[in-house]
Amino acid sequence: MSSPPRPVQPFLVPGASLGAGLLASAGFEPLAVGWLVPLGTACWLAVTAGAGRTVAAASGLLFGLGFFLPLLAWLGPSIGVGAWVGLGIVQALWFGLAGTAVRAVRSVPGAALASAAVLTAVELARQSWPFGGLPWGRAGFSVVDTAWSGLLPWIGVTGTTFVLMLLAATAAEAVREAGVRTLSTVVVVAVCSVIPQMAPPVTTSSKETFTVAAVQGGVPGDGGSVAAFHRTITREHRDATVRLAQQVADGDVAKPDLVVWPESSTAVDPVKDPRARRAVDEASRAIGVPLLVNGIVSADDPDEALNQALLWNPSGGAGARYTKRHPVPFGEYVPFRDLLGGASDRFRKIPRDMLPGRETPPMEVVGDDVVGVAMAICFDVAYDDVIAPQVAAGAEVVVVQTSNATFTGTSQLDQQLALTRARALEVGRAVVVSSVNGVSAVIDPKGVVVAQSPTRVTDVLVKRVPLVTDLTPATRLAPVLGSAVWLLAVLSLGLALVRRRRQAVPTVVRGSRCTR
């Protein structure tokens, strides 16, 4: 028989939980020591062993604060301390829930599997709610440049999170128990660490290539204010594209098949605004190939707008469009505007609410051939429902338009680049990132950054990338991986509830017989 769990002394729980959260947070940029994510989580789970419900929930909350406050520290200088602390607390509450749920499923057979499922399900839940959720800090994003990165093309970000949580839960069990369980823990740790390195890599063969130019026009001043300089920003992108056209004509640079301007390259509707349209037309005619521009397009309701990527043809005019799927709450729209709209000067600076886009097929870029391009705008790249469905529908390359000017000089830029690299691995596609002020980059299908611009400068990256049609197993499994995790988590919690009720039935003594 295994020994009962020995709870940590109550006075040690707060400090140990916060410390475990800090440890896990160091798995992400700016430190990016990926193996600290499962280690920190394992320390937290060990702290809660044998704890009551209240202690487990409080420990989870403290772990969440230790994790999210450092992770989201870039919000403080860019948006405000209130937004940083408020969002950190909201996200930490999810770990309070996770602490309670993990405590419950520790009583079921296969407790480590059940704990991993619960923790992964909570991660999936917090990327959806409230207000569209926040996928930042998902464990699966931390494995780029680690031994576990090979899991991404096989089981995706969700599956990789599950493996890391299984590793953490199993290691925590080793702290609780000895003997055979310790031996099994060593085996699980070894398997989870070695298989990604031994498994055959997912091959994404390519016979064709595609040359893309990512234009980074730069933002005047300190780089953080797009609205104040939006005309200048559009002009800088036009001028950079015209210079690129001259370099192509001189034979110094290969002619691109597609030119990509970033999010916020125009802060108006480039179709309806005469000055913006003229700038885009001049750039498009000069380079002579399709140009992906970005603009804020009015919706049917004048109080609403769309953040759109528009494919501009050299002959003039916009063709295919992609609308940002996940606008940022309190940044691009104000939830409960009638109630909260006047609560902050920042909210008053958001005159219109951005509407979320719907799922769309890949953009078709017509040149010598028709190339399917998967689109994402800024934070879209962090969500599971954006890139993978477009790749499954035939996209051969991925383009990300982003601004991030507000976060210039913070770790947000590196965090977003890292999770974009994880997406490249997951779907087995090259990803071209165009940012208004950095970081612009070109990432190959193996997640390697092959070109990157400095921040706060005007730069143009021109790279030939492979066109891939093969689907990774992760892309094929994407529709079912999340459902499988949820099913296992719900079944585990259901089994834990049944066992608890059975144990709560009183024993009645009648004569010499005991019945339940």
N, C-alpha and C positions, 0 to 999 in steps of 0.2 A: 504494500500500500504506500501511496505517496503521502508525505507529511503535509499537514495543513499549511496554508500560506502564513508566513510570519509578517505581520504588518510593520511598516516603518514607524518609528516613534513619531507621534503626531507633531511634535515641535520641529521635526526635520522636514516635514512634508512641504511647507511653503517654499523654503529655500531650494530644496532639491527639485521641486517641480519647475520653478522659475529657471534654475540652472539647466535643467534638461531641455527646456524650450530654447534657451539661448544657444545651447549646443546644436540643436537641430537647425536653428536659423543660420548657423555658420556654414551649413551645407549649400547655401545660396550666395550669390554675389552680394557684397564684394569679396568675401573670402572664398566661397565656392569649394569647400572641402566636402565633396558629395557623400562620403561614407559617414559623416557626422549626422545625417538625417536619420538613418535607422538606429544609430547609436544613441542619439538623444531621445528618440522615441522609446527605445528599449529601457533607458534609464527612467523615463516617466512611468512606463507601465510597471516597472519593478517597484517604484515608489508607491503605487496604488494597490499593490498586492495585499489582499486581506482587508482593505479599507472598507468602511461603510459607504452608503450611497452619498451622503453629504460630503465626506472627505474626498471620495472619488471625483465628484463633480467639481469641488473647489480646486482639487489638484489639476484637473483638466483645464479649468479656467486659467490657473496660474501658468501652466505649461503654454497655453495659447497666447497669453500676454508676453511671455518670454520669447515666444517664436515670432509673433506678428509685429510687435513694436519695432524690433530691429529690422525685420524684413521690409517693413513699409516706412522706414525712417525717411525715405526720400519725399514722402508727402509733407513733412513738416516744413522744410524751407520753401517748397514749391506751391503748396496749397494752403497750409496753415496747421498749427499744432492741434487745433480742435478737430480738424478732419482726420489727422493722423491718429490721435488717441481714440477718437470715436470709432473709426473703422477698425482699429486694432481690437477694441473691446468687443464689437459686434462679431468679428471673426473668432475671437477667443471663446465666445459663448458656445460656438460649435464644438470646441474641444471639451468644454464642460459637459455637454451632452455626450460626447464620445467617451469621456471617463465613466459616466454612469452606465452606458451601454456595454463597454468592455467589462466592467465589473459584473454585469449580469451574465454575459456569455462565458465567463471563466468557469462556470459550473457544468458546461456541456462537454461531451466528448469532442476531441479535436478542438480544444479551446483556442489554440494558436491560430488555426484556420478561421475560426469564428471571429476572433479579435481582428484579424487582418481584414476580413470582409466588412466588419462594422466600421473600422477606421477608413477603409476605402470608400464605403458608402457615404460616410459623413463628408469626405472630401468631395464626392460628386454632388452632394446636396448643397454644400456651401458655394459651389460654382454656379448654382442656379437661383439661390434665394438668400437674402432678400434683394429686391430691386435688380434682378438679373444675375446676382451672385458675383463672386470674385474668385477666379481660378488661380490667382497668384499664390505661389508657395506650394503648389501640388508636388508631392514627393517625387513623382515620375519625371518632373522637369529637372531635378537635381542630378541626374545620372550622366549627363553629357560629360565626356572626358573621364568617366569612371569605368570600372570593369563591367558594370551593369548596362552600359549604353547599348550593348548588343541585344538587349531585350526589347528595345523600342520598336524596331521593324517587325518583331514577332507578335508582341502582345500590347503594343502601344503604351501611352502614358498611364492609362487606367490599370492595365495589367502589371506594369512595372511598379506602380504604387503598391499594388497588392503584394507583390513579391517582397518589396522592402518592408512592408508592414508585417508580413509573415516572418521575415527574418528578425524584426524587432520583437515581435510577440514571443517567438520561440526563445530568443535570448533572455527575455524577461522571465520566462518559465524556468530557465536554468538557474536564475538567482533564487527562485522560490524553492526548487526541489533538487534532489541529488540522485545518484544512482543511475538507473536506466534512462531516466528523463534527461539527465545531463548528456549522456552518450547520444541520445537522439537529437539533442540540440546541436551538438557538434556536427552531426551528419547533415542536418538541415542547413546550418550555416555554410558548410563546405559546398553543398549542392547549389545553394542560392548564389554563392560567390563564384563558383567555377563554371557552371553551365553556360552563362553568357559568353565566356571566353572560348569555350569548346564548341559551342553550337555553330554550325556552318552559317556564314553570313548570308543575309538575304541579297540575292543578286538582282540588280535592276539594270538589265542590259539596255544599251542605247545605240542606235545606228545613226541617229540624226542629232544635230546640234542647233542651237538657237542663240543668237547674239542679242544681249539685252544691255541697255544703257540706263543706269540708275542715276538720276540727277538730284543733287543736293545743293539747293540754291543758297542756303544759309539764312539767318535771321539777324537783322541789325541789332545794335545795342548789346545788352547782356545775353541775348539769344532766347529770352523767355517770353517775349511779347509778340505774338503773331498778329493779333487784331490791329495793333497800333501801326504795323508796318506792312499790312497785307498787300498793298499795291506794289511796294518795293520788292516784296518777296516774289510776287508773280513776275515782275520785270527781271529779277535775277535769274529765275528759272528759264525765262525766255532767252536771255542773253547767253546763259550757259549752254543751252541747246543750239543756239545759232553758232557759237564757237565750236561746238562739237561737229556741226555740219561742215564747217570750214576745215577742221582737222581731217574729217572723212574725205573731203574733196582733195586735200593735199596728200592723201595717202598715208597719213600718220596714224590713223585709227581705223579699225574695221568698221564698216557700216553696220549699224545695229538693225535688227529686225523689229525691235520694239524699244521705244523710249518711255521711261517711267518717271513721272513727277510724283512727289510725295503727297500725303495728306497735308492740307493747309497750303498747298501750292497756289490755290486761289481760295479766298474766303467768301466768295460770292458764287452765283450761278454763271459759269463761263459761257453758257449758251445765251443767256438773256442780258448779261452785263456787257456793254459794248467794249469797254477797255480791256476787260479780261479776255473776251472773245478775240479781240484783235491780237493780243499777245500770244494766245494759244495758236491762232491761225499762222502767225508769223513763224513761230517755232516749228510747227508741223510742216509747213511748206518748205522751210529751210532744210530740215532733216529728211523729208520725203518718205517717212515711214509712219506707221500708226503710233500715236502718242497717248499714253494713259495719263489723264489729268485728274485732279480731284477738286470738288467744289461743294458748296452748300446750296442745295437746290430746294426751292420752295415746294411745300406740299399743297394739297388742295385747301387745307385750312391755313390761313395766313399766320397763325400762331404756331405752326409746326413746320419742320424742315427735314431734309434728308442729307446725310453725309454720303456723297456718291463718288465713285470712280467712274469716269467717262472715257470710253475709247474713242479718241479723236482721229478721224481719217485725214490723210494729207490733202485730199480733195476738198476738205472743209466739212465741219459739222461733227456732232457726236453720234456715235452708234450705240453699241452695247453699253449697259450700265450695271454697276454693282452697288448696292446700298449697304452700308455698315450694319451688321446684324446685331451688334451689342453696344449701343450707345452707353456712355458712362453716366450713371446717375449722379446728380448734383454737379456734373461737369458739362454734359451735353443736354441734359433735361433735368427738370426739377420734379421729383415725385410729389404728389399731393400739393401742386403749385398753389391752389387756392388757400391752403393752410400754411405752407412753408415758404411761399414765394418771397415774402417780405422779411423773413427771419435773418437774412444775411445780405450784406452788400454784394457778395459774390453771386448769390442767386439772382439778384436784380440785374446782373450783367449777362444773364442768360435769357434773352428776350423771347426765344422760341424753343420749343421742345423738339429734340431730334426723335424721329420715329425709327423703330428698328426695321431693318430690311428683312425680306423673306428669302428662303433658300432659292438659289438660282443656279442654272447650269454654268459650266465654265465659259469664260469669254472666248470667242473665236477670233484670233488674230490672223488676218489674211495677208500672206506674202507669197513666196514661192509655193508654200503649202499652207494649210490651215492648221494652226496650233491652238490647242486648248489650254487656257491659262486659268488656274484657280486663284481667286482673289481673297484678300483679307485686308481690313483697314484697322491699323493700330491694335487695340486690345482684342479684336476679333481672333487674333492668332492664338490666344490663350484658351479658346473655347473649343470643345470637341466637335461641335456641330457645324463648323465652318469649312475647314480645308479638306478633311477626309471625304465628306460626301462629294465634293467637287472632283477630287482625284478619282473616286470610284466611278464618277460619271464621265471620265475621259480626260481630265486635265493632265498635261504632260510636264508642266512647270508651274511653280507657285510664285505669285507676286504679292508683296506686302507693302502697302502705302501707310506710312506712319508720320506723325508729327513729333511728339515727345519734346517739343521745344520747351514746354513748361518745366520739364524735368532735367534740363541741361545741367551737367555737372554733378548729377546724382547717380546712385547705383541702379536706378530704374532702367537706364539705358542698357546696362550690362545684363540685368535680369531678363529684360525682354528679348535681347539677342540670344541668350542661353535657351529660353523656352522656344524661340523660333528654330534654333538648331535642333532641339528635340523633335519639333514637328517635321523638319526635313528628314530626320532619321525614321520617324514613324511612318511617313507616307512614301519614302524613297524617291523624293523629288528635289531638284534644285530649287532654292528659294532666293528670290531677289528682293532685297529690302531697300526701299527709297525713303529716306527720312529728311525732313525739311532742314534740320540743323544737326543731324547725326543721332544715332549711328546708322549710316547706310552700309549695306554689306551684300555680298554674294556668297551663298552657302551651297555646297555641293550635296548630292543625295546621301552622303555618309555623314552629314552634319558638320563638315569641315568648312571653316570660313576661308574662302580663297581670295577674297578682296574685302577691304574694309576702309571706310573713310574716317578721317579725324572729325571731331566735333567742331562746331562754330566756324566752319569754313565752307566756301563754295567748292564743290568737287563733283566729278562725274566718273562713275565706274562703268567701264565697258568690258563685258566678259562673255565668252561663249560658254553656254551651259548645255548639258545633255538633255535631250527630250526623252522621257521615259514613259513607257506604256504599261509595263508590268505593275501589278498590284502587290504590295507587301501583305503578308498574312495579317498584320495589324489593321490595314485598311479594310480587308475583307471581314475581319472579326469585329470591327468598330461598332456595328449596330447591336451586337449581342454581348460584348464584354461588360458594359455597364449593367445590363439587365441581369447577367449572371451574378455579378457582385451583389446587386440588390437582393436577388433571390436568396443567396447564401446568407446574407446578413439578416433578412427577415425570418428565414427558417431557424437560424441560430437563436435569435431573440425569442421566437415562438417556443422553441424547445426549452429555453431557459425559463420562460414563464410557466410552462407546464410542469417542469421539475420543481419549481418553487412552490407551486400550488399543492403538488403531491406531498412535499415535505411539510407543508403547513397544516395538513389534515391531522387532527389530534388522535392520539392512540387511546382507545377505550379498553379498560381491563375488566373482563368478565370472568370471574372465577379464576381458573388457571390458564385461560386462553387470552391472547392479546389480538385484537383486531383493529384494522384501520377503517 
